[in-house]
């Protein structure tokens, strides 16, 4: 019997919501599935619109465009929601503007 993927709690400080995110989902995928209007454009790690501050927790980053997140941003605790898969419970704050 197949096991369900491990799920973590992700707190989105901008909305105060706590959502479930599996280890196989990105933070952005889980947020959109939960109905959160998370800012993004490309969802493929090339534009940087979903740049977020990782307030707590750790993520595994999928491949992304070099221009979307600088090494300085990574050192400063920033990540891309569309490329970040949780390694445990997380708290994130999106830094981009919402889609209005």
Secondary structure by P-SEA (a helix, b strand, c coil): cccccbbbbbbcccccbbbbbcccccaaaaaaaacccccccccccccccccccccbbbbbbcccccccccaaaaaacccccccbbbcccbbbbbcccccc
